[in-house]
Amino acid sequence: MSSSESTTFIGRLIKMGVVEGEALVSAEPIGFLGGVDGSTGVVTERGHPLEGQCVAGKVLVFPSGKGSTVGSYVLYQLATAGLAPAAIVNAESEPIVAVGAIISDIPMVDRVPVGAIHTGDHVRIEGDRVTVWGKRSGCISSEG
């Protein structure tokens, strides 16, 4: 896919916003309490596909959240430190991540085929629309 080709998905709006950025993608769920350091933005969960990577300023794409309700506060802590993801895209949101995004003013959309987005892709979130420009050759499927 060239940088001029894009695919747009219509998801379910969780938190309104307009943002563009580079995707950071995990095929595994993310738990923010104990899984992401609230003071650095680095994924700390041992064995997680994103272990050691920083979520700050990225369009964070993952299937769903997991873990404690305090995970909402970790997202808020990241936001107040300027280390929050630019946006969150999920296959299926769950209340912990949704509340965290809402109280932290992080644009969020779910019901998007997250497997069609790859780390390094350029992503634009505008309300319930997720537009992806891939960096690698080939196509991004619009099928869920």
Backbone torsions as a table, in degrees:
resi	resn	phi	psi	omega
1	MET	NA	130.2	177.1
2	SER	-81.4	165.9	-177.1
3	SER	-66.8	-14.9	179.5
4	SER	-89.5	-13.0	178.9
5	GLU	-88.1	141.5	179.2
6	SER	-143.4	161.7	173.8
7	THR	-130.2	136.8	179.2
8	THR	-115.1	133.0	175.7
9	PHE	-112.4	141.9	173.5
10	ILE	-104.3	118.1	-179.0
11	GLY	-110.7	-163.0	175.5
12	ARG	-101.6	125.2	-179.0
13	LEU	-72.3	125.8	175.2
14	ILE	-105.1	-47.8	177.8
15	LYS	-139.2	120.1	-177.4
16	MET	-63.0	144.7	174.8
17	GLY	172.6	164.9	175.8
18	VAL	-129.6	122.5	-177.9
19	VAL	-156.6	151.8	172.8
20	GLU	-127.3	148.6	176.8
21	GLY	-179.5	-178.0	179.4
22	GLU	-85.9	136.0	179.9
23	ALA	-77.1	140.2	167.7
24	LEU	-122.7	113.8	-167.2
25	VAL	-116.5	137.2	172.6
26	SER	-126.9	135.3	173.4
27	ALA	-80.5	-9.1	-179.0
28	GLU	-105.6	149.3	174.7
29	PRO	-59.7	157.7	178.1
30	ILE	-118.9	131.6	172.2
31	GLY	-108.1	119.5	-174.6
32	PHE	-76.6	-36.3	176.6
33	LEU	-76.9	114.5	-178.9
34	GLY	83.1	-8.2	-179.9
35	GLY	-109.8	-21.8	178.2
36	VAL	-135.2	129.4	179.5
37	ASP	-74.3	116.0	-177.2
38	GLY	-66.5	-15.3	-179.5
39	SER	-100.9	-8.8	179.6
40	THR	-127.2	-22.6	-175.8
41	GLY	81.4	7.8	-177.6
42	VAL	-90.0	135.8	176.0
43	VAL	-72.2	123.0	-174.8
44	THR	-112.1	-7.1	-178.2
45	GLU	-63.6	120.8	-179.2
46	ARG	-61.8	131.2	177.3
47	GLY	82.4	-4.5	178.8
48	HIS	-71.6	143.3	-179.5
49	PRO	-56.0	-25.8	179.8
50	LEU	-100.0	9.0	-178.4
51	GLU	-50.8	129.8	178.7
52	GLY	88.6	-8.1	-179.7
53	GLN	-96.9	151.6	-177.4
54	CYS	-98.9	133.8	-179.0
55	VAL	-87.3	-11.2	-174.4
56	ALA	-57.4	126.2	175.2
57	GLY	74.1	1.1	-178.9
58	LYS	-93.5	155.4	166.8
59	VAL	-84.2	104.1	-173.4
60	LEU	-85.8	117.8	-174.4
61	VAL	-117.6	122.6	179.8
62	PHE	-158.4	159.4	-173.6
63	PRO	-62.3	-48.3	-178.3
64	SER	-166.6	170.0	175.8
65	GLY	-88.4	172.8	176.2
66	LYS	-154.9	158.5	171.3
67	GLY	101.1	-161.9	-170.8
68	SER	-69.3	152.4	176.5
69	THR	-63.4	-20.0	177.7
70	VAL	-67.0	-14.5	175.3
71	GLY	-56.6	-32.3	176.1
72	SER	-60.0	-42.3	179.5
73	TYR	-67.5	-35.1	177.9
74	VAL	-61.8	-41.6	175.3
75	LEU	-60.7	-42.0	177.7
76	TYR	-63.4	-41.5	177.5
77	GLN	-60.7	-42.9	177.1
78	LEU	-60.4	-43.1	-178.6
79	ALA	-64.3	-44.7	-178.4
80	THR	-67.9	-23.7	177.7
81	ALA	-90.8	-0.3	-178.0
82	GLY	73.6	24.8	-175.9
83	LEU	-119.1	12.5	-177.7
84	ALA	-74.7	157.5	170.1
85	PRO	-60.8	150.8	176.4
86	ALA	-67.0	-32.2	179.4
87	ALA	-162.3	164.0	177.0
88	ILE	-127.3	133.2	175.9
89	VAL	-125.2	125.4	179.5
90	ASN	-123.4	157.7	167.9
91	ALA	-72.3	-46.5	178.6
92	GLU	-145.0	113.1	179.8
93	SER	-68.3	154.6	170.0
94	GLU	-130.1	163.4	-169.3
95	PRO	-58.5	-34.6	-176.6
96	ILE	-62.4	-51.5	-178.6
97	VAL	-70.4	-39.2	179.6
98	ALA	-60.3	-47.5	178.8
99	VAL	-63.0	-43.1	178.2
100	GLY	-58.9	-43.4	178.6
101	ALA	-65.2	-42.6	-177.9
102	ILE	-64.5	-49.8	-177.5
103	ILE	-71.6	-18.5	-177.9
104	SER	-101.3	-0.2	-179.8
105	ASP	58.8	44.5	177.1
106	ILE	-103.6	117.1	177.2
107	PRO	-55.0	137.0	-176.7
108	MET	-146.1	138.0	178.0
109	VAL	-136.8	142.0	172.1
110	ASP	-127.5	-172.7	-174.6
111	ARG	60.5	42.1	178.3
112	VAL	-117.8	140.3	178.3
113	PRO	-72.7	87.9	-172.8
114	VAL	-62.6	-22.8	177.5
115	GLY	-68.2	-12.6	179.2
116	ALA	-89.1	-2.0	-179.3
117	ILE	-114.4	138.9	-176.5
118	HIS	-124.0	149.9	175.6
119	THR	-53.5	131.8	-179.2
120	GLY	97.6	-16.9	176.0
121	ASP	-63.9	150.5	173.8
122	HIS	-89.8	129.3	-175.0
123	VAL	-128.1	137.5	172.9
124	ARG	-120.1	127.6	175.5
125	ILE	-106.6	127.4	175.8
126	GLU	-140.8	98.3	-174.6
127	GLY	63.4	-123.4	-178.7
128	ASP	-92.3	5.5	-179.0
129	ARG	-97.4	132.2	176.7
130	VAL	-121.5	111.7	-179.8
131	THR	-108.0	132.7	-174.1
132	VAL	-123.2	130.3	170.8
133	TRP	-113.2	115.0	-177.2
134	GLY	-79.9	154.7	176.7
135	LYS	-98.6	-17.4	-176.6
136	ARG	-100.7	165.9	179.5
137	SER	-74.1	159.8	-178.6
138	GLY	102.7	-170.7	-174.2
139	CYS	-115.3	154.3	168.4
140	ILE	-98.8	123.5	-179.4
141	SER	-71.8	141.2	175.3
142	SER	-95.2	6.3	177.8
143	GLU	-86.2	141.8	179.8
144	GLY	-85.8	NA	NA
